[in-house]
Amino acid sequence: MATSKRARSSNIELTKEDTDLIEKITNSKTKTTCFFNNKGGVGKTTLVANLGAELSLNFKAKVLIVDADPQCNLTQYVLPEEETQELYAQDNPDSIYTVIRPLSLGKGYESELPIRYVANFGFDVIVGDPRLALQEDLLAGDWRDAKGGGMRGIRTTFVFAELIKKASELKYDFVFFDMGPSLGAINRAVLLAMEYFVVPMSIDVFSLWAIKNIGSTVSVWKKDLDTGIRLSEEPTELSQLSPAGKLKFLGYVTQQHKERSGYDTFHEETSGEEIKTKRRVQAYEAIGEIFPSKIEEHLTSLYASKRMNPHLGDIRHLGSLAPKSQSQHVPMISVSGTGNYTRLRKSARELYRDIARRYLENILISRDEK
C-alpha cells in the first residue's frame, strides 16, 4: 500500500491578543455553531473543516464537528479514502445515524456519542450517514406534535440538543455542525439546538434569496418551538436542555469566485470607439455592495449582538489549493507542495486566522451582552 505524503506543519504562533481571546472563550461553556445556507455550492463544508482545523491545531481548542449532511461531504473530506471505504462498507457504521436511530425505535436517546479523532485536522468528528435522510419523516411528523406541546415531539426535535449536552459533558470548547442545503426537518432540528449560526455565501443573486429565506424561516421555527415548550408538561426541564429560542446569527462569510475569462464589447455612442469590459466584475461588485444591507434587513432580529461586525471574512479564490486539500485530506493550511503552493498555503493561513479571530470576537461580544 502506498504511503501518504506527510502534511506540512500547520502550527502557527499566536499573538498575545489571540491567546487572550481564546482563553476568555474556552474558560466558559461549550459554544455551538452550525454553518447553514439553503443554497448549495457556497463553500460551506470547506469553511467548517478549515475553521475547525485552525481552532484545534493553532488555537489549541477542543473541537467536535458533526456531519449532519446525508451527502457526507465533510466526512469524505477529512477522512483518508481508505478509512472512508472501510467505514461505509459496514452494514451499520457508527455515525450520526447512530445518534438518531434509537428515537425512531422508541428507545430514547443514544447513551454514547460515536466520536472519532481526525489527526490531520486536529478535531473530533461524528461522521455523516446517507441513512440520516431516512429520518426526515420522523422529525417532520414529530414537529407537529412538538408545536402543540407534545413531549414525544419535543424530545425528537431535541435529539441534537441532547447530543450537545453530552458534548458539553465531554468538555468540548466548540461543536460545529455541517448541514445540507435545505430547510427541511433535519436542519430545523439542528438549528433549534444551536447557540449560533454562520451563513457561508457566494456573491450572487441566489444568495440574496437565501438570506431572506433563512431570516423568515428561522424566526418562525423559534416562535413555534417556544410555544410548544410553554404548552408542554415539563417546560423548565426542556428549556434547560436546549437553547431553544436563543439561536443567534453570528456572521457570514463570502466566497469569492475566480473571474471568468473573456470580455463584453460595446461601442461608445459619440466616438464609436470599441470598449471591452470583463464580464463578471460589474455584476459581481454590484451584488457584493448590497450584501451588508440585505443581511441587516433580513437577519438583524437574529443578531448575536448589535455591536458585532457580521462579516467574518472573504474566502478568496486560492486556485488548486482547495482540491489539493481535499485529495490529501488535510486542511488548506497544511497542504504539502512547493512552488505556487507555498504562496497559496500562506494566503490560506492568513485567511483562516482572520476568520477565526472575527468568529471568536463576535462570540465574546455576544457573551458580554448577556
C-alpha positions, 0 to 999 in steps of 0.5 A: 500500500502506498504511503501518504505524503506527510502534511506540512506543519500547520502550527502557527504562533499566536499573538498575545491578543489571540491567546487572550481571546481564546482563553476568555472563550474556552474558560466558559461553556461549550459554544455551538455553531452550525454553518447553514445556507439553503443554497448549495455550492457556497463553500460551506463544508470547506469553511467548517473543516478549515475553521475547525482545523485552525481552532484545534491545531493553532488555537489549541481548542477542543473541537467536535464537528458533526456531519449532519449532511446525508451527502457526507461531504465533510466526512469524505473530506477529512477522512483518508479514502481508505478509512472512508471505504472501510467505514461505509462498507459496514452494514451499520457504521457508527455515525450520526445515524447512530445518534438518531436511530434509537428515537425512531425505535422508541428507545430514547436517546443514544447513551454514547456519542460515536466520536472519532479523532481526525489527526490531520485536522486536529478535531473530533468528528461524528461522521455523516450517514446517507441513512440520516435522510431516512429520518426526515419523516420522523422529525417532520411528523414529530414537529407537529406534535412538538408545536402543540406541546407534545413531549414525544415531539419535543424530545425528537426535535431535541435529539441534537440538543441532547447530543450537545449536552453530552458534548458539553459533558465531554468538555468540548470548547466548540461543536460545529455542525455541517448541514445540507442545503435545505430547510427541511426537518433535519436542519430545523432540528439542528438549528433549534439546538444551536447557540449560533449560526454562520451563513457561508455565501457566494456573491450572487443573486441566489444568495440574496434569496437565501438570506431572506429565506433563512431570516423568515424561516428561522424566526418562525421555527423559534416562535413555534418551538417556544410555544410548544415548550410553554404548552408542554408538561415539563417546560423548565426541564426542556428549556434547560436542555436546549437553547431553544429560542436563543439561536443567534446569527453570528456572521457570514462569510463570502466566497469569492469566485475566480473571474471568468475569462473573456470580455463584453464589447460595446461601442461608445455612442459619440466616438464609436470607439470599441470598449471591452469590459470583463464580464463578471466584475460589474455584476459581481461588485454590484451584488457584493455592495448590497450584501451588508444591507440585505443581511441587516434587513433580513437577519438583524432580529437574529443578531448575536449582538448589535455591536458585532461586525457580521462579516467574518471574512472573504474566502478568496479564490486560492486556485488548486489549493482547495482540491489539493486539500481535499485529495490529501485530506488535510486542511488548506493550511497544511497542504504539502507542495512547493512552488505556487503552493507555498504562496497559496498555503500562506494566503490560506493561513492568513485567511483562516486566522482572520476568520477565526479571530472575527468568529471568536470576537463576535462570540465574546461580544455576544457573551458580554451582552448577556 
